[in-house]
Amino acid sequence: MSENKKTGREYGKTLVTNLRNYLMYIALAVIFIVFQILSNGSFLTARNITNLINQTGYIAVMAVGMTLILIIRQIDLSVGFVAGFLGAAAARLLKAGVAVLPTILIVLAMGVMIGLVQGLIIGKVGVPAFITTLAFEFGFRGLLTLITEATGTIPIQSDVFYELSNGFIPELFKIGDLSGSCLIAGAISMALIVFSEIRKRKELKRYKFEDMPVLLFILKLLFFVALIGTLTVVLAGYRGISWTIVIVVIVVAIYSFVMNKTKVGRYIYGMGGNPEAAQLSGVDIKRILIGSFASMGLMAALGGILYTSRLGSATPTAGMGFELDAIASCYIAGVSTSGGVGSVANSVIGAFVIMSLTNGLNLIGVGISYQYLIKGIIFILAVALDVRSRGKKALG
């Protein structure tokens, strides 16, 4: 009897410990269920989910870059209008007759340079990140207005560029009415997640770290498989895999490898966890800071490209509020307010949570004023949960 009670307490403790790490997945599932009911079945339609994923792309890539910035205890308030300006710059280049690939490369290089300049001002000159990036936000808001003031909007006249956020990979075969390539991609994704989680569990056991009980581990795997399986079937029933999904997956794969498998990633986490200790151990924290802001500039540029492609034009209001959605995505996904903790893959899920909430509220006719209020409440709750959970761990 006492053994059963002990096991129950252990399960409860494990649930509380791991709740923060999987909160955004639970939130995503709850959002899906609630809005599917409230919208009378309109939310989980193939068309709506496909549009939702394509709409999330630009916030997702910016959330990836923002994850690094928040991990090292910095902030970037400029990314919204930097993305808007660079998207408009892409539209201008295309209108001037520059081919799509050179346009993309030029805009991405501009993003890196903008990030480098901000990083140098913060790291070398010593101006706080909040002030520097706020100043850049004002500056690029003005530049966006300047570059679009002649026509108001700059239409995209390239079908190839337009397809980046609106196109789908060619369909190879069908299984009934479903996209075969999408089903295969979903099956591979589920297999990779199961394999990765089992491998991670074995690593924890090998080094004698505490892990969740077997039953909870199996339930977690079933939850992931069910979530991905549902999305796969829904997408397969429409047009399959969009290029936005491909781009986001590539970005997440690259950043996850860097953060988890390279010295640079370890230095970033080390700097975020304890900058003084990292510096004493030989880490060039200024170089890491500058590199992280350059990375953020790159992701802002990619976000601007995806957003402009999605709309089919550049507008004077492009980028407004993007930085808030990117930051909120990261904190909802478990990036610590005190630095040193975070995952780029989780931040993408956090972006999907934010955009799913927006999409669902629009679908059931909730006004924009109430949407901002609801987002604000969720953001406060996410950060409060982070602060409370970190505080309890610190107290033992």
BAKOLTOR-749857 format. One record per residue (C-alpha): residue in three letters; x, y, z. Coordinates in pm, 1 decimal. Example, Ala and Ser with C-alpha at 12.3 -4.5 7.8 and 13.67 -1.06 7.14 Angstrom:
REM residues 2
REC type        u        v        w
REC  ALA   1230.0   -450.0    780.0
REC  SER   1367.0   -106.0    714.0
***
This chain:
REM residues 396
REC type        u        v        w
REC  MET      0.0      0.0      0.0
REC  SER    278.0    241.2     97.4
REC  GLU    456.8    146.3   -225.0
REC  ASN    149.4    240.7   -424.9
REC  LYS    123.7    572.0   -243.1
REC  LYS    489.3    638.2   -304.7
REC  THR    448.6    559.2   -670.6
REC  GLY    150.3    793.9   -687.7
REC  ARG    350.2   1074.1   -529.2
REC  GLU    636.8   1008.4   -771.8
REC  TYR    398.0   1025.5  -1066.0
REC  GLY    255.5   1350.9   -937.2
REC  LYS    599.5   1501.0   -886.1
REC  THR    707.4   1393.1  -1234.2
REC  LEU    395.7   1545.0  -1388.2
REC  VAL    462.3   1879.4  -1219.5
REC  THR    830.6   1870.7  -1314.7
REC  ASN    760.9   1798.9  -1681.5
REC  LEU    450.1   2014.1  -1717.6
REC  ARG    652.1   2323.5  -1814.2
REC  ASN    834.7   2135.8  -2090.9
REC  TYR    517.9   2006.8  -2256.2
REC  LEU    275.0   2284.6  -2173.9
REC  MET    264.2   2419.8  -2531.0
REC  TYR    178.0   2075.4  -2670.5
REC  ILE   -106.3   2042.3  -2422.9
REC  ALA   -218.1   2396.8  -2502.4
REC  LEU   -210.6   2319.5  -2874.7
REC  ALA   -426.2   2009.9  -2829.1
REC  VAL   -672.8   2202.5  -2611.1
REC  ILE   -691.9   2485.0  -2869.8
REC  PHE   -761.7   2232.1  -3145.6
REC  ILE  -1040.8   2064.2  -2949.2
REC  VAL  -1203.4   2385.4  -2820.4
REC  PHE  -1207.6   2569.3  -3152.5
REC  GLN  -1317.0   2258.6  -3341.6
REC  ILE  -1623.9   2250.3  -3116.4
REC  LEU  -1688.8   2626.8  -3112.6
REC  SER  -1649.7   2658.9  -3490.9
REC  ASN  -1884.5   2366.1  -3558.0
REC  GLY  -1608.5   2162.5  -3719.7
REC  SER  -1455.6   2440.7  -3931.2
REC  PHE  -1123.3   2467.2  -3746.8
REC  LEU   -973.2   2127.4  -3825.7
REC  THR  -1058.2   2135.9  -4194.1
REC  ALA   -774.7   2068.0  -4437.9
REC  ARG   -791.5   2415.4  -4592.6
REC  ASN   -790.9   2599.9  -4258.6
REC  ILE   -502.5   2401.4  -4108.1
REC  THR   -298.9   2445.2  -4427.0
REC  ASN   -361.4   2820.3  -4422.5
REC  LEU   -278.3   2828.7  -4051.4
REC  ILE     59.2   2661.3  -4108.5
REC  ASN    144.2   2895.5  -4394.5
REC  GLN     44.0   3194.8  -4182.4
REC  THR    265.7   3071.9  -3898.1
REC  GLY    580.4   3039.8  -4110.4
REC  TYR    712.5   3395.2  -4077.5
REC  ILE    655.6   3407.7  -3699.5
REC  ALA    806.9   3060.2  -3657.0
REC  VAL   1141.6   3146.6  -3818.4
REC  MET   1163.0   3471.5  -3620.8
REC  ALA   1085.3   3279.1  -3301.0
REC  VAL   1381.3   3051.8  -3380.4
REC  GLY   1615.5   3351.5  -3395.0
REC  MET   1455.2   3510.9  -3090.4
REC  THR   1513.9   3191.9  -2888.8
REC  LEU   1890.1   3246.8  -2907.0
REC  ILE   1853.2   3612.5  -2809.5
REC  LEU   1642.5   3531.7  -2503.2
REC  ILE   1865.4   3241.9  -2399.2
REC  ILE   2162.9   3482.1  -2371.3
REC  ARG   1946.8   3720.8  -2162.6
REC  GLN   1901.5   3985.3  -2433.3
REC  ILE   1600.4   4122.9  -2623.5
REC  ASP   1534.4   4238.7  -2980.2
REC  LEU   1240.9   4475.6  -3029.2
REC  SER   1336.1   4569.2  -3385.5
REC  VAL   1266.1   4241.5  -3565.7
REC  GLY    910.2   4331.3  -3665.0
REC  PHE    989.7   4639.5  -3869.9
REC  VAL   1325.2   4498.5  -3981.2
REC  ALA   1126.8   4209.3  -4131.5
REC  GLY    872.6   4450.5  -4281.2
REC  PHE   1143.3   4668.8  -4435.1
REC  LEU   1340.9   4375.6  -4575.9
REC  GLY   1023.2   4226.2  -4721.7
REC  ALA    959.9   4560.2  -4892.7
REC  ALA   1321.9   4567.2  -5011.4
REC  ALA   1266.7   4224.8  -5168.8
REC  ALA    956.0   4355.2  -5344.6
REC  ARG   1151.9   4655.8  -5474.0
REC  LEU   1432.7   4437.3  -5607.4
REC  LEU   1187.3   4207.7  -5785.0
REC  LYS   1007.6   4507.5  -5932.9
REC  ALA   1342.2   4637.3  -6060.4
REC  GLY   1392.7   4311.7  -6252.0
REC  VAL   1630.2   4127.8  -6017.5
REC  ALA   1582.2   3749.0  -6028.5
REC  VAL   1427.7   3568.9  -5731.3
REC  LEU   1738.2   3385.0  -5603.6
REC  PRO   1968.5   3692.7  -5605.1
REC  THR   1688.7   3892.2  -5440.6
REC  ILE   1655.6   3641.0  -5159.0
REC  LEU   2033.0   3622.8  -5105.3
REC  ILE   2066.8   4002.3  -5103.0
REC  VAL   1785.1   4043.7  -4851.1
REC  LEU   1921.3   3768.3  -4624.9
REC  ALA   2266.1   3934.1  -4636.6
REC  MET   2105.5   4267.4  -4545.5
REC  GLY   1941.0   4100.5  -4246.2
REC  VAL   2273.4   3960.1  -4127.5
REC  MET   2439.1   4301.6  -4161.4
REC  ILE   2161.1   4472.1  -3964.8
REC  GLY   2196.3   4212.7  -3689.1
REC  LEU   2574.4   4252.3  -3687.4
REC  VAL   2548.5   4628.8  -3646.7
REC  GLN   2308.1   4589.0  -3355.4
REC  GLY   2531.4   4324.9  -3198.4
REC  LEU   2838.2   4549.1  -3229.0
REC  ILE   2656.2   4843.2  -3070.8
REC  ILE   2540.1   4623.8  -2783.1
REC  GLY   2854.3   4411.6  -2740.3
REC  LYS   3131.0   4657.4  -2820.9
REC  VAL   2986.6   5001.5  -2745.7
REC  GLY   2786.6   4880.4  -2446.8
REC  VAL   2445.1   5028.6  -2528.7
REC  PRO   2176.5   4804.0  -2370.1
REC  ALA   1989.6   4576.1  -2608.9
REC  PHE   1653.2   4724.4  -2513.9
REC  ILE   1762.8   5076.3  -2614.1
REC  THR   1952.9   4967.7  -2926.0
REC  THR   1679.5   4753.3  -3070.7
REC  LEU   1408.7   5006.4  -2979.9
REC  ALA   1603.6   5270.3  -3172.4
REC  PHE   1635.2   5033.7  -3469.4
REC  GLU   1262.4   4965.7  -3450.7
REC  PHE   1191.4   5337.2  -3490.1
REC  GLY   1447.8   5365.8  -3768.4
REC  PHE   1321.0   5075.7  -3976.0
REC  ARG    961.0   5177.5  -3923.6
REC  GLY   1056.0   5504.5  -4088.2
REC  LEU   1247.1   5330.0  -4367.0
REC  LEU    950.6   5100.8  -4436.5
REC  THR    721.9   5403.2  -4465.7
REC  LEU    977.2   5572.1  -4691.9
REC  ILE   1018.3   5276.3  -4926.2
REC  THR    641.1   5226.1  -4963.7
REC  GLU    515.4   5585.5  -4956.4
REC  ALA    515.3   5632.9  -5334.2
REC  THR    258.8   5359.6  -5405.3
REC  GLY    135.4   5251.8  -5061.6
REC  THR    193.1   4887.3  -5150.4
REC  ILE    448.3   4714.7  -5370.0
REC  PRO    290.6   4418.7  -5552.4
REC  ILE    487.0   4098.7  -5610.2
REC  GLN    495.4   4010.0  -5978.0
REC  SER    701.1   3691.8  -5950.7
REC  ASP    512.7   3362.2  -5937.4
REC  VAL    821.1   3183.6  -5800.8
REC  PHE    854.2   3426.6  -5508.9
REC  TYR    479.1   3406.2  -5443.8
REC  GLU    500.0   3025.7  -5423.5
REC  LEU    742.0   3040.0  -5127.0
REC  SER    454.5   3095.0  -4882.6
REC  ASN    162.2   2984.5  -5095.2
REC  GLY    288.8   2688.9  -5297.9
REC  PHE    312.6   2314.8  -5230.1
REC  ILE    569.1   2051.2  -5318.9
REC  PRO    472.7   1854.9  -5632.0
REC  GLU    241.7   1562.2  -5562.0
REC  LEU    406.1   1230.0  -5653.5
REC  PHE    117.1    990.7  -5590.0
REC  LYS   -216.9    955.0  -5412.8
REC  ILE   -348.4    704.8  -5159.7
REC  GLY   -720.9    728.8  -5218.6
REC  ASP   -800.7   1099.0  -5187.6
REC  LEU   -497.5   1165.6  -4964.8
REC  SER   -154.2   1295.3  -5057.0
REC  GLY     84.8    999.4  -5053.1
REC  SER    398.0   1207.4  -5004.3
REC  CYS    236.0   1388.4  -4710.3
REC  LEU    138.7   1058.8  -4544.8
REC  ILE    490.8    923.9  -4588.6
REC  ALA    642.7   1245.0  -4448.4
REC  GLY    408.0   1222.6  -4149.2
REC  ALA    496.0    858.0  -4086.8
REC  ILE    868.1    940.2  -4103.1
REC  SER    817.1   1231.4  -3861.6
REC  MET    637.0   1009.7  -3611.3
REC  ALA    906.1    742.0  -3637.7
REC  LEU   1183.4    999.5  -3587.7
REC  ILE   1015.0   1145.7  -3280.1
REC  VAL    964.6    802.5  -3122.9
REC  PHE   1324.5    705.4  -3201.8
REC  SER   1458.5   1035.9  -3068.6
REC  GLU   1261.3   1014.7  -2743.7
REC  ILE   1365.2    652.5  -2681.6
REC  ARG   1727.8    741.2  -2751.1
REC  LYS   1706.4   1041.6  -2518.1
REC  ARG   1559.4    819.6  -2243.7
REC  LYS   1842.5    568.6  -2285.7
REC  GLU   2098.1    851.0  -2259.1
REC  LEU   1940.9    970.3  -1935.3
REC  LYS   1951.3    620.4  -1790.5
REC  ARG   2310.4    567.8  -1901.8
REC  TYR   2425.0    874.0  -1709.8
REC  LYS   2189.3    795.2  -1419.5
REC  PHE   1973.6   1105.9  -1461.9
REC  GLU   1614.2   1101.0  -1338.0
REC  ASP   1350.3   1036.1  -1602.8
REC  MET    972.6    995.3  -1606.3
REC  PRO    812.6    656.0  -1530.3
REC  VAL    752.5    417.8  -1819.9
REC  LEU    374.7    470.8  -1823.1
REC  LEU    406.9    849.1  -1852.9
REC  PHE    674.2    806.3  -2117.8
REC  ILE    443.8    585.2  -2325.4
REC  LEU    156.3    831.6  -2283.4
REC  LYS    383.4   1112.7  -2400.2
REC  LEU    480.6    918.1  -2712.9
REC  LEU    116.1    836.8  -2786.4
REC  PHE     25.3   1202.9  -2748.5
REC  PHE    294.8   1314.1  -2996.2
REC  VAL    202.3   1041.6  -3244.5
REC  ALA   -168.5   1129.9  -3222.6
REC  LEU    -99.3   1502.9  -3269.1
REC  ILE    129.2   1456.2  -3569.6
REC  GLY    -95.7   1186.3  -3713.2
REC  THR   -398.4   1416.3  -3696.5
REC  LEU   -214.6   1701.1  -3866.7
REC  THR    -76.2   1465.3  -4131.9
REC  VAL   -415.1   1325.0  -4228.5
REC  VAL   -570.0   1672.6  -4234.1
REC  LEU   -293.8   1813.6  -4458.1
REC  ALA   -297.4   1506.5  -4682.4
REC  GLY   -664.7   1569.5  -4749.2
REC  TYR   -592.5   1908.7  -4905.7
REC  ARG   -278.6   1982.5  -5110.7
REC  GLY    -11.5   1809.0  -4907.4
REC  ILE    310.0   1970.0  -4783.3
REC  SER    359.1   2340.9  -4842.4
REC  TRP    695.7   2501.1  -4910.6
REC  THR    651.9   2693.9  -4586.2
REC  ILE    666.5   2367.2  -4390.8
REC  VAL    981.2   2265.4  -4578.8
REC  ILE   1151.7   2599.5  -4506.4
REC  VAL   1060.6   2595.7  -4136.1
REC  VAL   1172.4   2232.5  -4095.6
REC  ILE   1509.0   2309.8  -4257.2
REC  VAL   1560.6   2613.1  -4032.0
REC  VAL   1468.0   2416.2  -3717.5
REC  ALA   1692.7   2124.3  -3816.9
REC  ILE   1994.3   2352.6  -3869.7
REC  TYR   1944.6   2551.0  -3550.4
REC  SER   1869.5   2241.1  -3341.8
REC  PHE   2192.4   2081.6  -3463.1
REC  VAL   2391.8   2395.3  -3382.1
REC  MET   2236.5   2434.4  -3038.0
REC  ASN   2255.5   2068.3  -2933.6
REC  LYS   2556.8   1926.1  -3115.0
REC  THR   2817.0   2203.0  -3146.9
REC  LYS   3040.6   2410.7  -2921.7
REC  VAL   2860.7   2726.5  -3031.2
REC  GLY   2534.9   2592.7  -2890.0
REC  ARG   2700.0   2498.3  -2562.0
REC  TYR   2856.5   2843.4  -2541.4
REC  ILE   2516.8   3009.5  -2598.5
REC  TYR   2352.1   2803.5  -2323.3
REC  GLY   2652.0   2858.4  -2096.1
REC  MET   2648.4   3231.7  -2153.0
REC  GLY   2276.5   3246.2  -2079.8
REC  GLY   2307.4   3035.1  -1767.7
REC  ASN   2602.4   3219.4  -1616.1
REC  PRO   2783.3   3484.1  -1827.8
REC  GLU   3060.6   3539.5  -1574.5
REC  ALA   3142.3   3169.0  -1546.7
REC  ALA   3129.5   3132.1  -1925.0
REC  GLN   3373.7   3419.2  -1970.7
REC  LEU   3609.5   3281.5  -1706.7
REC  SER   3606.5   2945.0  -1885.1
REC  GLY   3729.5   3107.2  -2206.2
REC  VAL   3405.1   3176.2  -2393.9
REC  ASP   3416.2   3497.8  -2598.6
REC  ILE   3077.3   3622.4  -2482.3
REC  LYS   3089.6   3935.7  -2698.7
REC  ARG   3138.6   3725.3  -3010.6
REC  ILE   2850.5   3498.8  -2907.7
REC  LEU   2629.3   3802.4  -2850.9
REC  ILE   2716.2   3957.5  -3188.2
REC  GLY   2666.4   3624.9  -3364.4
REC  SER   2326.6   3575.6  -3198.9
REC  PHE   2206.7   3916.3  -3318.4
REC  ALA   2338.4   3843.5  -3668.4
REC  SER   2139.6   3520.1  -3657.9
REC  MET   1831.6   3716.1  -3548.8
REC  GLY   1879.7   3954.1  -3840.3
REC  LEU   1895.2   3657.5  -4076.5
REC  MET   1571.0   3513.6  -3939.0
REC  ALA   1402.5   3855.4  -3950.9
REC  ALA   1496.3   3877.0  -4318.8
REC  LEU   1358.4   3529.2  -4385.4
REC  GLY   1042.5   3618.4  -4193.7
REC  GLY   1002.7   3933.2  -4402.9
REC  ILE   1044.0   3732.3  -4723.3
REC  LEU    782.8   3475.8  -4616.1
REC  TYR    536.7   3742.2  -4503.8
REC  THR    569.5   3944.8  -4825.1
REC  SER    536.8   3627.3  -5028.7
REC  ARG    228.8   3528.6  -4829.3
REC  LEU     53.5   3862.0  -4891.5
REC  GLY    175.6   3895.3  -5248.0
REC  SER    281.6   4253.5  -5174.2
REC  ALA    474.7   4476.4  -4934.8
REC  THR    269.1   4716.1  -4721.5
REC  PRO    349.9   5012.9  -4491.2
REC  THR    217.2   4823.4  -4187.1
REC  ALA    413.9   4502.1  -4249.1
REC  GLY    597.6   4387.3  -3937.7
REC  MET    376.4   4557.0  -3681.0
REC  GLY    362.3   4337.0  -3371.9
REC  PHE    578.4   4058.0  -3516.9
REC  GLU    834.6   4097.0  -3239.4
REC  LEU    565.4   4053.4  -2973.7
REC  ASP    438.3   3730.6  -3130.0
REC  ALA    796.7   3599.0  -3164.5
REC  ILE    882.0   3677.8  -2801.8
REC  ALA    552.9   3536.6  -2673.6
REC  SER    607.2   3218.8  -2878.4
REC  CYS    941.8   3162.6  -2708.5
REC  TYR    818.5   3217.3  -2354.0
REC  ILE    511.1   3001.2  -2405.4
REC  ALA    745.8   2730.5  -2535.1
REC  GLY    955.4   2725.7  -2217.5
REC  VAL   1237.8   2972.7  -2279.2
REC  SER   1336.6   3088.9  -1933.0
REC  THR   1297.9   3453.0  -1834.6
REC  SER   1632.7   3422.1  -1655.8
REC  GLY   1818.3   3288.4  -1961.6
REC  GLY   2008.7   2968.3  -2029.1
REC  VAL   1704.9   2750.7  -2107.8
REC  GLY   1515.3   2710.0  -2433.8
REC  SER   1460.1   2500.8  -2746.7
REC  VAL   1419.3   2626.4  -3103.7
REC  ALA   1187.3   2336.4  -3189.5
REC  ASN    963.3   2416.6  -2893.5
REC  SER    957.9   2785.6  -2992.2
REC  VAL    818.1   2690.4  -3332.7
REC  ILE    540.1   2499.2  -3155.1
REC  GLY    488.9   2807.9  -2940.8
REC  ALA    444.1   3014.8  -3258.6
REC  PHE    190.9   2760.3  -3379.8
REC  VAL      3.5   2794.7  -3049.8
REC  ILE     -9.0   3174.6  -3084.6
REC  MET   -124.2   3165.0  -3447.2
REC  SER   -374.1   2883.4  -3378.9
REC  LEU   -529.4   3096.8  -3108.4
REC  THR   -553.1   3394.0  -3345.2
REC  ASN   -693.5   3179.4  -3624.9
REC  GLY   -952.5   3015.9  -3400.6
REC  LEU  -1068.6   3344.8  -3249.7
REC  ASN  -1107.2   3492.8  -3597.9
REC  LEU  -1298.5   3185.5  -3706.8
REC  ILE  -1559.0   3221.3  -3430.8
REC  GLY  -1588.4   3596.3  -3479.3
REC  VAL  -1408.4   3732.4  -3170.1
REC  GLY  -1306.6   4096.8  -3218.1
REC  ILE   -943.6   4205.2  -3240.0
REC  SER   -966.1   4395.4  -2908.3
REC  TYR  -1061.7   4080.6  -2719.7
REC  GLN   -794.9   3884.6  -2907.2
REC  TYR   -521.8   4113.0  -2772.4
REC  LEU   -669.1   4081.7  -2423.1
REC  ILE   -672.3   3702.0  -2439.4
REC  LYS   -315.8   3691.2  -2576.3
REC  GLY   -199.6   3918.4  -2294.7
REC  ILE   -355.0   3696.2  -2028.6
REC  ILE   -198.4   3382.8  -2179.0
REC  PHE    142.2   3553.1  -2199.5
REC  ILE    127.9   3656.6  -1832.0
REC  LEU     24.4   3304.9  -1728.3
REC  ALA    309.6   3147.2  -1928.6
REC  VAL    574.0   3374.0  -1774.9
REC  ALA    423.8   3336.4  -1425.6
REC  LEU    438.6   2957.9  -1461.0
REC  ASP    801.0   2982.2  -1569.0
REC  VAL    895.8   3202.7  -1273.6
REC  ARG    713.4   2978.8  -1025.9
REC  SER    858.2   2655.1  -1162.2
REC  ARG   1213.7   2790.5  -1172.3
REC  GLY   1175.0   2926.8   -821.3
REC  LYS   1057.5   2590.7   -684.9
REC  LYS   1351.7   2413.0   -852.5
REC  ALA   1591.9   2664.1   -699.4
REC  LEU   1446.4   2597.3   -356.6
REC  GLY   1488.9   2225.4   -411.9
***
